């Protein structure tokens, strides 16, 4: 079981603005409390795969959230129980990459077909790893970082069912998050040895990495999402300023200014989370309210500031 703790950056002493824009809402909780999950949106629904259950057992669970009915349903379980997988969706399929399995770090690629409610096995990652991040861009899925590879960046082509290894990240890390904006993959935070504020971007056209403005709050096990060109970073762990060790911070990055600003904090601070976007709303299901193990079924959504655009 990979460690999910460690001291790090304390809460930003400046805190959020007095009247931060955007708003949070609480939605129907998942059927099963889970953390260290793989999360992605597909065809207007939110998919949450694998993770640790509340007692620490590794899960095969797949749950699917329908925002229209504010209800969860179960999909076919994963072929293998996994925690810390990376997840993404592309061309009508939901993908799960790597993770930690009963046999150790996994290199597996699993593809879920919603119409058939079934999983298939695709070409494995070039190297086994967990706690990586998966980002979709231009018909491919990019998987960055993770344990133990640290700096690896690989691109998966679902049509060819093949992987390509790309230029490695400058800073080795796991428990990281990121998103796509303006032809670049933004990768933020992570660890070890403690929580990182590191922010690096991979230029898809040039095939090179650059270092950008760091997050105001260094953290790991957080979630990230892009809405209208703005990169939002939410939650995470490693907060020495709170007894639960978890961050409530919600911060947004504008690539045009290479600058961050604080927004309305999470109502339920969590780590071991993923985020998925539908329209102008960022859904954050599951996670843990304590550093390390502390799984919950909480499901909250952040509506981004009206008119906020970064591109």
ChimeraX commands (.cxc) that place a marker at each C-alpha (Angstrom):
marker #1 position 0.00,0.00,0.00 radius 0.5
marker #1 position 1.56,3.35,-0.99 radius 0.5
marker #1 position 1.92,5.97,1.70 radius 0.5
marker #1 position -0.62,8.78,1.65 radius 0.5
marker #1 position 0.75,11.25,4.14 radius 0.5
marker #1 position 3.70,13.39,5.08 radius 0.5
marker #1 position 4.10,16.90,6.34 radius 0.5
marker #1 position 4.10,19.78,3.93 radius 0.5
marker #1 position 3.05,23.29,3.15 radius 0.5
marker #1 position 0.74,24.83,5.78 radius 0.5
marker #1 position -2.44,26.66,4.91 radius 0.5
marker #1 position -1.82,29.86,2.94 radius 0.5
marker #1 position -1.75,32.56,5.65 radius 0.5
marker #1 position -3.38,35.05,3.30 radius 0.5
marker #1 position -6.43,32.80,2.94 radius 0.5
marker #1 position -9.15,33.20,0.32 radius 0.5
marker #1 position -10.52,36.61,-0.64 radius 0.5
marker #1 position -13.28,38.08,1.56 radius 0.5
marker #1 position -15.94,37.45,-1.10 radius 0.5
marker #1 position -14.48,34.74,-3.33 radius 0.5
marker #1 position -16.32,34.11,-6.60 radius 0.5
marker #1 position -17.88,30.80,-7.55 radius 0.5
marker #1 position -20.08,28.55,-5.44 radius 0.5
marker #1 position -20.19,25.03,-3.98 radius 0.5
marker #1 position -23.17,22.66,-3.77 radius 0.5
marker #1 position -23.57,19.30,-2.04 radius 0.5
marker #1 position -24.93,16.46,-4.17 radius 0.5
marker #1 position -26.04,12.87,-3.59 radius 0.5
marker #1 position -23.19,10.91,-2.01 radius 0.5
marker #1 position -21.65,7.86,-3.62 radius 0.5
marker #1 position -23.05,4.48,-2.62 radius 0.5
marker #1 position -19.64,3.47,-1.28 radius 0.5
marker #1 position -17.09,5.64,0.52 radius 0.5
marker #1 position -13.79,5.53,-1.41 radius 0.5
marker #1 position -10.54,7.46,-1.71 radius 0.5
marker #1 position -7.54,7.29,-4.09 radius 0.5
marker #1 position -10.01,6.86,-6.93 radius 0.5
marker #1 position -9.91,7.33,-10.72 radius 0.5
marker #1 position -12.42,9.95,-11.90 radius 0.5
marker #1 position -13.51,11.15,-15.35 radius 0.5
marker #1 position -16.53,12.53,-17.21 radius 0.5
marker #1 position -18.04,10.61,-20.13 radius 0.5
marker #1 position -21.13,11.66,-22.08 radius 0.5
marker #1 position -22.46,13.86,-19.30 radius 0.5
marker #1 position -21.91,11.40,-16.47 radius 0.5
marker #1 position -19.18,11.10,-13.82 radius 0.5
marker #1 position -17.31,7.79,-13.48 radius 0.5
marker #1 position -15.48,6.85,-10.26 radius 0.5
marker #1 position -13.36,3.69,-10.30 radius 0.5
marker #1 position -11.40,1.71,-7.72 radius 0.5
marker #1 position -9.80,3.19,-4.60 radius 0.5
marker #1 position -9.62,2.33,-0.92 radius 0.5
marker #1 position -12.84,1.63,0.98 radius 0.5
marker #1 position -13.39,3.13,4.43 radius 0.5
marker #1 position -11.69,0.19,6.14 radius 0.5
marker #1 position -8.68,0.31,3.82 radius 0.5
marker #1 position -9.69,-2.57,1.54 radius 0.5
marker #1 position -8.88,-2.14,-2.14 radius 0.5
marker #1 position -11.98,-1.80,-4.37 radius 0.5
marker #1 position -13.10,-3.05,-7.79 radius 0.5
marker #1 position -16.08,-0.69,-7.62 radius 0.5
marker #1 position -17.24,1.44,-10.55 radius 0.5
marker #1 position -19.92,4.02,-9.76 radius 0.5
marker #1 position -21.57,6.33,-12.27 radius 0.5
marker #1 position -23.20,9.65,-11.35 radius 0.5
marker #1 position -26.05,11.15,-13.39 radius 0.5
marker #1 position -26.32,14.90,-12.69 radius 0.5
marker #1 position -29.80,15.00,-14.24 radius 0.5
marker #1 position -31.26,12.66,-11.63 radius 0.5
marker #1 position -28.67,13.40,-8.92 radius 0.5
marker #1 position -28.25,9.65,-8.47 radius 0.5
marker #1 position -25.52,7.02,-8.55 radius 0.5
marker #1 position -25.56,3.58,-10.15 radius 0.5
marker #1 position -23.04,0.75,-10.25 radius 0.5
marker #1 position -21.25,-0.33,-13.41 radius 0.5
marker #1 position -19.48,-3.63,-13.96 radius 0.5
marker #1 position -16.63,-3.96,-11.45 radius 0.5
marker #1 position -13.02,-3.56,-12.49 radius 0.5
marker #1 position -11.27,-6.80,-13.51 radius 0.5
marker #1 position -8.79,-6.25,-10.66 radius 0.5
marker #1 position -9.05,-4.27,-7.42 radius 0.5
marker #1 position -7.03,-1.05,-7.73 radius 0.5
marker #1 position -6.19,1.99,-5.65 radius 0.5
marker #1 position -4.45,5.11,-6.99 radius 0.5
marker #1 position -5.33,4.52,-10.66 radius 0.5
marker #1 position -5.26,7.27,-13.27 radius 0.5
marker #1 position -8.47,7.67,-15.29 radius 0.5
marker #1 position -9.68,9.45,-18.43 radius 0.5
marker #1 position -12.36,9.17,-21.09 radius 0.5
marker #1 position -12.08,9.38,-24.87 radius 0.5
marker #1 position -14.29,8.49,-27.85 radius 0.5
marker #1 position -17.09,6.96,-25.79 radius 0.5
marker #1 position -14.89,4.86,-23.52 radius 0.5
marker #1 position -13.69,5.21,-19.92 radius 0.5
marker #1 position -10.07,4.21,-19.29 radius 0.5
marker #1 position -8.21,3.23,-16.12 radius 0.5
marker #1 position -4.41,3.15,-16.11 radius 0.5
marker #1 position -2.02,1.57,-13.63 radius 0.5
marker #1 position -2.71,1.86,-9.93 radius 0.5
marker #1 position -1.78,-0.36,-7.04 radius 0.5
marker #1 position -3.17,-3.91,-7.20 radius 0.5
marker #1 position -2.93,-6.93,-4.87 radius 0.5
marker #1 position 0.17,-7.90,-6.88 radius 0.5
marker #1 position 1.79,-4.45,-6.51 radius 0.5
marker #1 position 2.17,-1.59,-8.97 radius 0.5
marker #1 position 0.10,-2.24,-12.07 radius 0.5
marker #1 position 0.86,-1.49,-15.74 radius 0.5
marker #1 position -2.64,-2.49,-16.86 radius 0.5
marker #1 position -4.85,-0.46,-19.17 radius 0.5
marker #1 position -8.57,-1.21,-18.78 radius 0.5
marker #1 position -11.25,0.12,-21.13 radius 0.5
marker #1 position -14.90,0.33,-20.06 radius 0.5
marker #1 position -17.68,0.30,-22.68 radius 0.5
marker #1 position -20.83,1.91,-21.17 radius 0.5
marker #1 position -23.14,0.44,-23.83 radius 0.5
marker #1 position -22.07,-3.11,-23.00 radius 0.5
marker #1 position -21.30,-2.47,-19.33 radius 0.5
marker #1 position -18.08,-4.43,-19.73 radius 0.5
marker #1 position -14.33,-4.02,-19.40 radius 0.5
marker #1 position -11.63,-4.89,-21.91 radius 0.5
marker #1 position -7.86,-5.16,-21.54 radius 0.5
marker #1 position -5.74,-2.92,-23.77 radius 0.5
marker #1 position -2.01,-2.41,-24.27 radius 0.5
marker #1 position -0.26,-1.98,-20.91 radius 0.5
marker #1 position 1.63,1.11,-19.80 radius 0.5
marker #1 position 5.33,1.07,-20.68 radius 0.5
marker #1 position 6.03,0.79,-16.95 radius 0.5
marker #1 position 3.97,-0.15,-13.90 radius 0.5
marker #1 position 3.01,2.78,-11.68 radius 0.5
marker #1 position 0.37,4.26,-9.41 radius 0.5
marker #1 position -0.69,7.78,-8.33 radius 0.5
marker #1 position -0.14,9.20,-11.82 radius 0.5
marker #1 position -2.33,11.71,-13.69 radius 0.5
marker #1 position -4.09,11.13,-17.03 radius 0.5
marker #1 position -4.91,14.04,-19.39 radius 0.5
marker #1 position -6.70,13.86,-22.75 radius 0.5
marker #1 position -5.42,15.90,-25.70 radius 0.5
marker #1 position -5.79,15.55,-29.47 radius 0.5
marker #1 position -7.14,12.01,-29.57 radius 0.5
marker #1 position -4.53,10.64,-27.16 radius 0.5
marker #1 position -4.33,10.13,-23.40 radius 0.5
marker #1 position -1.18,11.32,-21.66 radius 0.5
marker #1 position -0.15,9.67,-18.37 radius 0.5
marker #1 position 2.41,11.61,-16.32 radius 0.5
marker #1 position 4.35,10.88,-13.15 radius 0.5
marker #1 position 3.46,8.31,-10.53 radius 0.5
marker #1 position 5.25,5.77,-8.35 radius 0.5
marker #1 position 7.93,4.56,-8.98 radius 0.5
marker #1 position 8.71,6.13,-12.36 radius 0.5
marker #1 position 8.36,9.72,-11.10 radius 0.5
marker #1 position 9.15,11.62,-14.28 radius 0.5
marker #1 position 7.63,9.40,-16.99 radius 0.5
marker #1 position 5.30,10.85,-19.61 radius 0.5
marker #1 position 3.59,8.36,-21.93 radius 0.5
marker #1 position 0.96,8.91,-24.62 radius 0.5
marker #1 position -1.71,6.32,-25.43 radius 0.5
marker #1 position -3.41,6.09,-28.83 radius 0.5
marker #1 position -6.67,4.13,-28.40 radius 0.5
marker #1 position -7.11,3.60,-32.14 radius 0.5
marker #1 position -3.71,1.97,-32.55 radius 0.5
marker #1 position -3.82,0.56,-29.00 radius 0.5
marker #1 position -0.21,1.68,-28.61 radius 0.5
marker #1 position 1.95,3.77,-26.28 radius 0.5
marker #1 position 4.74,6.26,-26.99 radius 0.5
marker #1 position 7.25,7.45,-24.40 radius 0.5
marker #1 position 7.81,11.22,-24.43 radius 0.5
marker #1 position 10.17,13.72,-22.78 radius 0.5
marker #1 position 10.18,13.14,-19.01 radius 0.5
marker #1 position 8.96,15.71,-16.49 radius 0.5
marker #1 position 11.74,17.77,-14.93 radius 0.5
marker #1 position 10.51,17.09,-11.36 radius 0.5
marker #1 position 9.82,13.49,-10.31 radius 0.5
marker #1 position 6.54,13.21,-8.39 radius 0.5
marker #1 position 3.41,11.20,-7.67 radius 0.5
marker #1 position -0.03,12.08,-6.26 radius 0.5
marker #1 position -0.09,14.94,-8.77 radius 0.5
marker #1 position -2.89,16.54,-10.79 radius 0.5
marker #1 position -3.28,18.46,-14.03 radius 0.5
marker #1 position -5.21,19.39,-17.14 radius 0.5
marker #1 position -5.04,20.61,-20.74 radius 0.5
marker #1 position -5.01,24.25,-21.79 radius 0.5
marker #1 position -3.86,26.05,-24.93 radius 0.5
marker #1 position -1.93,23.10,-26.35 radius 0.5
marker #1 position -0.10,22.41,-23.07 radius 0.5
marker #1 position -0.41,19.80,-20.36 radius 0.5
marker #1 position -0.32,21.53,-16.97 radius 0.5
marker #1 position 0.93,19.31,-14.14 radius 0.5
marker #1 position 0.75,20.65,-10.58 radius 0.5
marker #1 position 1.77,19.59,-7.08 radius 0.5
marker #1 position 2.50,16.10,-5.82 radius 0.5
marker #1 position 5.28,14.60,-3.74 radius 0.5
marker #1 position 7.82,13.36,-2.40 radius 0.5
marker #1 position 9.53,14.11,-0.11 radius 0.5
marker #1 position 6.85,16.52,1.11 radius 0.5
marker #1 position 4.02,18.28,-0.65 radius 0.5
marker #1 position 5.13,20.24,-3.70 radius 0.5
marker #1 position 3.89,23.50,-5.21 radius 0.5
marker #1 position 5.67,22.61,-8.47 radius 0.5
marker #1 position 3.94,23.57,-11.71 radius 0.5
marker #1 position 5.34,22.33,-15.02 radius 0.5
marker #1 position 3.82,22.36,-18.49 radius 0.5
marker #1 position 4.43,20.11,-21.49 radius 0.5
marker #1 position 4.09,21.77,-24.90 radius 0.5
marker #1 position 2.41,19.21,-27.17 radius 0.5
marker #1 position 3.75,20.76,-30.37 radius 0.5
marker #1 position 7.33,21.36,-29.22 radius 0.5
marker #1 position 7.62,18.25,-27.05 radius 0.5
marker #1 position 9.30,20.21,-24.26 radius 0.5
marker #1 position 8.65,21.08,-20.60 radius 0.5
marker #1 position 8.73,24.52,-18.98 radius 0.5
marker #1 position 8.40,25.64,-15.35 radius 0.5
marker #1 position 5.51,27.97,-14.51 radius 0.5
marker #1 position 4.29,29.88,-11.45 radius 0.5
marker #1 position 3.96,27.43,-8.55 radius 0.5
marker #1 position 0.68,26.85,-6.76 radius 0.5
marker #1 position 0.20,29.18,-3.77 radius 0.5
marker #1 position -0.49,26.04,-1.71 radius 0.5
marker #1 position 1.83,23.08,-2.14 radius 0.5
marker #1 position -0.08,19.79,-1.82 radius 0.5
marker #1 position -0.49,16.22,-3.00 radius 0.5
marker #1 position -3.44,13.90,-3.52 radius 0.5
marker #1 position -5.41,16.87,-4.84 radius 0.5
marker #1 position -7.60,17.22,-7.94 radius 0.5
marker #1 position -7.40,19.55,-10.92 radius 0.5
marker #1 position -9.65,20.50,-13.81 radius 0.5
marker #1 position -9.72,23.00,-16.67 radius 0.5
marker #1 position -12.77,25.16,-17.44 radius 0.5
marker #1 position -12.63,27.78,-20.21 radius 0.5
marker #1 position -8.84,27.67,-20.22 radius 0.5
marker #1 position -8.47,28.17,-16.44 radius 0.5
marker #1 position -6.79,25.48,-14.34 radius 0.5
marker #1 position -8.44,24.82,-10.97 radius 0.5
marker #1 position -6.61,22.95,-8.18 radius 0.5
marker #1 position -8.73,21.60,-5.32 radius 0.5
marker #1 position -8.07,19.95,-1.96 radius 0.5
marker #1 position -5.12,17.69,-1.18 radius 0.5
marker #1 position -3.16,16.52,1.85 radius 0.5
marker #1 position 0.02,17.43,3.72 radius 0.5
marker #1 position -1.42,20.41,5.61 radius 0.5
marker #1 position 0.57,20.83,8.84 radius 0.5
marker #1 position -1.69,23.73,9.88 radius 0.5
marker #1 position -4.75,21.48,10.38 radius 0.5
marker #1 position -5.10,18.45,12.66 radius 0.5
marker #1 position -6.72,16.44,9.84 radius 0.5
marker #1 position -3.78,17.21,7.53 radius 0.5
marker #1 position -6.10,18.06,4.61 radius 0.5
marker #1 position -6.32,21.21,2.49 radius 0.5
marker #1 position -9.59,23.06,1.74 radius 0.5
marker #1 position -7.85,25.31,-0.81 radius 0.5
marker #1 position -9.39,25.94,-4.20 radius 0.5
marker #1 position -7.02,27.94,-6.43 radius 0.5
marker #1 position -7.20,28.89,-10.10 radius 0.5
marker #1 position -4.38,29.48,-12.58 radius 0.5
marker #1 position -4.58,31.86,-15.55 radius 0.5
marker #1 position -1.97,30.89,-18.18 radius 0.5
marker #1 position -2.15,34.34,-19.79 radius 0.5
marker #1 position -0.87,36.03,-16.64 radius 0.5
marker #1 position 1.08,33.01,-15.32 radius 0.5
marker #1 position -0.62,33.73,-11.99 radius 0.5
marker #1 position -2.86,32.07,-9.40 radius 0.5
marker #1 position -5.71,33.35,-7.26 radius 0.5
marker #1 position -7.65,31.89,-4.33 radius 0.5
marker #1 position -11.31,30.98,-4.68 radius 0.5
marker #1 position -14.02,29.68,-2.35 radius 0.5
marker #1 position -12.56,26.76,-0.32 radius 0.5
marker #1 position -14.03,23.26,-0.43 radius 0.5
marker #1 position -16.92,22.75,2.04 radius 0.5
marker #1 position -15.49,19.31,2.85 radius 0.5
marker #1 position -11.68,19.36,2.55 radius 0.5
marker #1 position -10.48,16.08,1.03 radius 0.5
marker #1 position -7.55,14.31,-0.60 radius 0.5
marker #1 position -7.30,11.15,-2.69 radius 0.5
marker #1 position -9.75,12.75,-5.09 radius 0.5
marker #1 position -10.25,13.35,-8.78 radius 0.5
marker #1 position -12.31,15.99,-10.58 radius 0.5
marker #1 position -14.50,15.97,-13.67 radius 0.5
marker #1 position -16.08,18.83,-15.61 radius 0.5
marker #1 position -19.54,19.22,-17.13 radius 0.5
marker #1 position -20.17,22.71,-18.48 radius 0.5
marker #1 position -19.07,25.26,-15.90 radius 0.5
marker #1 position -19.20,22.81,-12.98 radius 0.5
marker #1 position -16.36,20.81,-11.42 radius 0.5
marker #1 position -17.49,17.61,-9.68 radius 0.5
marker #1 position -15.35,16.24,-6.84 radius 0.5
marker #1 position -16.64,12.86,-5.56 radius 0.5
marker #1 position -15.24,10.73,-2.76 radius 0.5
marker #1 position -11.80,11.10,-1.21 radius 0.5
marker #1 position -10.67,11.19,2.42 radius 0.5
marker #1 position -11.20,13.78,5.15 radius 0.5
marker #1 position -8.11,12.66,7.09 radius 0.5
marker #1 position -4.52,12.51,5.90 radius 0.5
marker #1 position -3.82,8.88,5.08 radius 0.5
marker #1 position -6.96,6.74,5.35 radius 0.5
marker #1 position -10.36,8.33,5.97 radius 0.5
marker #1 position -12.62,7.54,3.00 radius 0.5
marker #1 position -15.96,9.32,2.59 radius 0.5
marker #1 position -18.80,9.17,0.06 radius 0.5
marker #1 position -19.10,12.98,-0.15 radius 0.5
marker #1 position -19.96,14.44,-3.55 radius 0.5
marker #1 position -19.63,18.20,-4.05 radius 0.5
marker #1 position -19.61,20.42,-7.12 radius 0.5
marker #1 position -17.96,23.79,-7.68 radius 0.5
marker #1 position -19.61,26.18,-10.12 radius 0.5
marker #1 position -16.80,28.33,-11.50 radius 0.5
marker #1 position -17.07,32.13,-11.43 radius 0.5
marker #1 position -19.49,33.43,-14.04 radius 0.5
marker #1 position -17.66,34.70,-17.09 radius 0.5
marker #1 position -14.27,33.50,-15.83 radius 0.5
marker #1 position -12.14,32.65,-18.85 radius 0.5
marker #1 position -8.38,32.25,-19.32 radius 0.5
marker #1 position -8.01,31.93,-23.07 radius 0.5
marker link #1:1,2 radius 0.2
marker link #1:2,3 radius 0.2
marker link #1:3,4 radius 0.2
marker link #1:4,5 radius 0.2
marker link #1:5,6 radius 0.2
marker link #1:6,7 radius 0.2
marker link #1:7,8 radius 0.2
marker link #1:8,9 radius 0.2
marker link #1:9,10 radius 0.2
marker link #1:10,11 radius 0.2
marker link #1:11,12 radius 0.2
marker link #1:12,13 radius 0.2
marker link #1:13,14 radius 0.2
marker link #1:14,15 radius 0.2
marker link #1:15,16 radius 0.2
marker link #1:16,17 radius 0.2
marker link #1:17,18 radius 0.2
marker link #1:18,19 radius 0.2
marker link #1:19,20 radius 0.2
marker link #1:20,21 radius 0.2
marker link #1:21,22 radius 0.2
marker link #1:22,23 radius 0.2
marker link #1:23,24 radius 0.2
marker link #1:24,25 radius 0.2
marker link #1:25,26 radius 0.2
marker link #1:26,27 radius 0.2
marker link #1:27,28 radius 0.2
marker link #1:28,29 radius 0.2
marker link #1:29,30 radius 0.2
marker link #1:30,31 radius 0.2
marker link #1:31,32 radius 0.2
marker link #1:32,33 radius 0.2
marker link #1:33,34 radius 0.2
marker link #1:34,35 radius 0.2
marker link #1:35,36 radius 0.2
marker link #1:36,37 radius 0.2
marker link #1:37,38 radius 0.2
marker link #1:38,39 radius 0.2
marker link #1:39,40 radius 0.2
marker link #1:40,41 radius 0.2
marker link #1:41,42 radius 0.2
marker link #1:42,43 radius 0.2
marker link #1:43,44 radius 0.2
marker link #1:44,45 radius 0.2
marker link #1:45,46 radius 0.2
marker link #1:46,47 radius 0.2
marker link #1:47,48 radius 0.2
marker link #1:48,49 radius 0.2
marker link #1:49,50 radius 0.2
marker link #1:50,51 radius 0.2
marker link #1:51,52 radius 0.2
marker link #1:52,53 radius 0.2
marker link #1:53,54 radius 0.2
marker link #1:54,55 radius 0.2
marker link #1:55,56 radius 0.2
marker link #1:56,57 radius 0.2
marker link #1:57,58 radius 0.2
marker link #1:58,59 radius 0.2
marker link #1:59,60 radius 0.2
marker link #1:60,61 radius 0.2
marker link #1:61,62 radius 0.2
marker link #1:62,63 radius 0.2
marker link #1:63,64 radius 0.2
marker link #1:64,65 radius 0.2
marker link #1:65,66 radius 0.2
marker link #1:66,67 radius 0.2
marker link #1:67,68 radius 0.2
marker link #1:68,69 radius 0.2
marker link #1:69,70 radius 0.2
marker link #1:70,71 radius 0.2
marker link #1:71,72 radius 0.2
marker link #1:72,73 radius 0.2
marker link #1:73,74 radius 0.2
marker link #1:74,75 radius 0.2
marker link #1:75,76 radius 0.2
marker link #1:76,77 radius 0.2
marker link #1:77,78 radius 0.2
marker link #1:78,79 radius 0.2
marker link #1:79,80 radius 0.2
marker link #1:80,81 radius 0.2
marker link #1:81,82 radius 0.2
marker link #1:82,83 radius 0.2
marker link #1:83,84 radius 0.2
marker link #1:84,85 radius 0.2
marker link #1:85,86 radius 0.2
marker link #1:86,87 radius 0.2
marker link #1:87,88 radius 0.2
marker link #1:88,89 radius 0.2
marker link #1:89,90 radius 0.2
marker link #1:90,91 radius 0.2
marker link #1:91,92 radius 0.2
marker link #1:92,93 radius 0.2
marker link #1:93,94 radius 0.2
marker link #1:94,95 radius 0.2
marker link #1:95,96 radius 0.2
marker link #1:96,97 radius 0.2
marker link #1:97,98 radius 0.2
marker link #1:98,99 radius 0.2
marker link #1:99,100 radius 0.2
marker link #1:100,101 radius 0.2
marker link #1:101,102 radius 0.2
marker link #1:102,103 radius 0.2
marker link #1:103,104 radius 0.2
marker link #1:104,105 radius 0.2
marker link #1:105,106 radius 0.2
marker link #1:106,107 radius 0.2
marker link #1:107,108 radius 0.2
marker link #1:108,109 radius 0.2
marker link #1:109,110 radius 0.2
marker link #1:110,111 radius 0.2
marker link #1:111,112 radius 0.2
marker link #1:112,113 radius 0.2
marker link #1:113,114 radius 0.2
marker link #1:114,115 radius 0.2
marker link #1:115,116 radius 0.2
marker link #1:116,117 radius 0.2
marker link #1:117,118 radius 0.2
marker link #1:118,119 radius 0.2
marker link #1:119,120 radius 0.2
marker link #1:120,121 radius 0.2
marker link #1:121,122 radius 0.2
marker link #1:122,123 radius 0.2
marker link #1:123,124 radius 0.2
marker link #1:124,125 radius 0.2
marker link #1:125,126 radius 0.2
marker link #1:126,127 radius 0.2
marker link #1:127,128 radius 0.2
marker link #1:128,129 radius 0.2
marker link #1:129,130 radius 0.2
marker link #1:130,131 radius 0.2
marker link #1:131,132 radius 0.2
marker link #1:132,133 radius 0.2
marker link #1:133,134 radius 0.2
marker link #1:134,135 radius 0.2
marker link #1:135,136 radius 0.2
marker link #1:136,137 radius 0.2
marker link #1:137,138 radius 0.2
marker link #1:138,139 radius 0.2
marker link #1:139,140 radius 0.2
marker link #1:140,141 radius 0.2
marker link #1:141,142 radius 0.2
marker link #1:142,143 radius 0.2
marker link #1:143,144 radius 0.2
marker link #1:144,145 radius 0.2
marker link #1:145,146 radius 0.2
marker link #1:146,147 radius 0.2
marker link #1:147,148 radius 0.2
marker link #1:148,149 radius 0.2
marker link #1:149,150 radius 0.2
marker link #1:150,151 radius 0.2
marker link #1:151,152 radius 0.2
marker link #1:152,153 radius 0.2
marker link #1:153,154 radius 0.2
marker link #1:154,155 radius 0.2
marker link #1:155,156 radius 0.2
marker link #1:156,157 radius 0.2
marker link #1:157,158 radius 0.2
marker link #1:158,159 radius 0.2
marker link #1:159,160 radius 0.2
marker link #1:160,161 radius 0.2
marker link #1:161,162 radius 0.2
marker link #1:162,163 radius 0.2
marker link #1:163,164 radius 0.2
marker link #1:164,165 radius 0.2
marker link #1:165,166 radius 0.2
marker link #1:166,167 radius 0.2
marker link #1:167,168 radius 0.2
marker link #1:168,169 radius 0.2
marker link #1:169,170 radius 0.2
marker link #1:170,171 radius 0.2
marker link #1:171,172 radius 0.2
marker link #1:172,173 radius 0.2
marker link #1:173,174 radius 0.2
marker link #1:174,175 radius 0.2
marker link #1:175,176 radius 0.2
marker link #1:176,177 radius 0.2
marker link #1:177,178 radius 0.2
marker link #1:178,179 radius 0.2
marker link #1:179,180 radius 0.2
marker link #1:180,181 radius 0.2
marker link #1:181,182 radius 0.2
marker link #1:182,183 radius 0.2
marker link #1:183,184 radius 0.2
marker link #1:184,185 radius 0.2
marker link #1:185,186 radius 0.2
marker link #1:186,187 radius 0.2
marker link #1:187,188 radius 0.2
marker link #1:188,189 radius 0.2
marker link #1:189,190 radius 0.2
marker link #1:190,191 radius 0.2
marker link #1:191,192 radius 0.2
marker link #1:192,193 radius 0.2
marker link #1:193,194 radius 0.2
marker link #1:194,195 radius 0.2
marker link #1:195,196 radius 0.2
marker link #1:196,197 radius 0.2
marker link #1:197,198 radius 0.2
marker link #1:198,199 radius 0.2
marker link #1:199,200 radius 0.2
marker link #1:200,201 radius 0.2
marker link #1:201,202 radius 0.2
marker link #1:202,203 radius 0.2
marker link #1:203,204 radius 0.2
marker link #1:204,205 radius 0.2
marker link #1:205,206 radius 0.2
marker link #1:206,207 radius 0.2
marker link #1:207,208 radius 0.2
marker link #1:208,209 radius 0.2
marker link #1:209,210 radius 0.2
marker link #1:210,211 radius 0.2
marker link #1:211,212 radius 0.2
marker link #1:212,213 radius 0.2
marker link #1:213,214 radius 0.2
marker link #1:214,215 radius 0.2
marker link #1:215,216 radius 0.2
marker link #1:216,217 radius 0.2
marker link #1:217,218 radius 0.2
marker link #1:218,219 radius 0.2
marker link #1:219,220 radius 0.2
marker link #1:220,221 radius 0.2
marker link #1:221,222 radius 0.2
marker link #1:222,223 radius 0.2
marker link #1:223,224 radius 0.2
marker link #1:224,225 radius 0.2
marker link #1:225,226 radius 0.2
marker link #1:226,227 radius 0.2
marker link #1:227,228 radius 0.2
marker link #1:228,229 radius 0.2
marker link #1:229,230 radius 0.2
marker link #1:230,231 radius 0.2
marker link #1:231,232 radius 0.2
marker link #1:232,233 radius 0.2
marker link #1:233,234 radius 0.2
marker link #1:234,235 radius 0.2
marker link #1:235,236 radius 0.2
marker link #1:236,237 radius 0.2
marker link #1:237,238 radius 0.2
marker link #1:238,239 radius 0.2
marker link #1:239,240 radius 0.2
marker link #1:240,241 radius 0.2
marker link #1:241,242 radius 0.2
marker link #1:242,243 radius 0.2
marker link #1:243,244 radius 0.2
marker link #1:244,245 radius 0.2
marker link #1:245,246 radius 0.2
marker link #1:246,247 radius 0.2
marker link #1:247,248 radius 0.2
marker link #1:248,249 radius 0.2
marker link #1:249,250 radius 0.2
marker link #1:250,251 radius 0.2
marker link #1:251,252 radius 0.2
marker link #1:252,253 radius 0.2
marker link #1:253,254 radius 0.2
marker link #1:254,255 radius 0.2
marker link #1:255,256 radius 0.2
marker link #1:256,257 radius 0.2
marker link #1:257,258 radius 0.2
marker link #1:258,259 radius 0.2
marker link #1:259,260 radius 0.2
marker link #1:260,261 radius 0.2
marker link #1:261,262 radius 0.2
marker link #1:262,263 radius 0.2
marker link #1:263,264 radius 0.2
marker link #1:264,265 radius 0.2
marker link #1:265,266 radius 0.2
marker link #1:266,267 radius 0.2
marker link #1:267,268 radius 0.2
marker link #1:268,269 radius 0.2
marker link #1:269,270 radius 0.2
marker link #1:270,271 radius 0.2
marker link #1:271,272 radius 0.2
marker link #1:272,273 radius 0.2
marker link #1:273,274 radius 0.2
marker link #1:274,275 radius 0.2
marker link #1:275,276 radius 0.2
marker link #1:276,277 radius 0.2
marker link #1:277,278 radius 0.2
marker link #1:278,279 radius 0.2
marker link #1:279,280 radius 0.2
marker link #1:280,281 radius 0.2
marker link #1:281,282 radius 0.2
marker link #1:282,283 radius 0.2
marker link #1:283,284 radius 0.2
marker link #1:284,285 radius 0.2
marker link #1:285,286 radius 0.2
marker link #1:286,287 radius 0.2
marker link #1:287,288 radius 0.2
marker link #1:288,289 radius 0.2
marker link #1:289,290 radius 0.2
marker link #1:290,291 radius 0.2
marker link #1:291,292 radius 0.2
marker link #1:292,293 radius 0.2
marker link #1:293,294 radius 0.2
marker link #1:294,295 radius 0.2
marker link #1:295,296 radius 0.2
marker link #1:296,297 radius 0.2
marker link #1:297,298 radius 0.2
marker link #1:298,299 radius 0.2
marker link #1:299,300 radius 0.2
marker link #1:300,301 radius 0.2
marker link #1:301,302 radius 0.2
marker link #1:302,303 radius 0.2
marker link #1:303,304 radius 0.2
marker link #1:304,305 radius 0.2
marker link #1:305,306 radius 0.2
marker link #1:306,307 radius 0.2
marker link #1:307,308 radius 0.2
marker link #1:308,309 radius 0.2
marker link #1:309,310 radius 0.2
marker link #1:310,311 radius 0.2
view
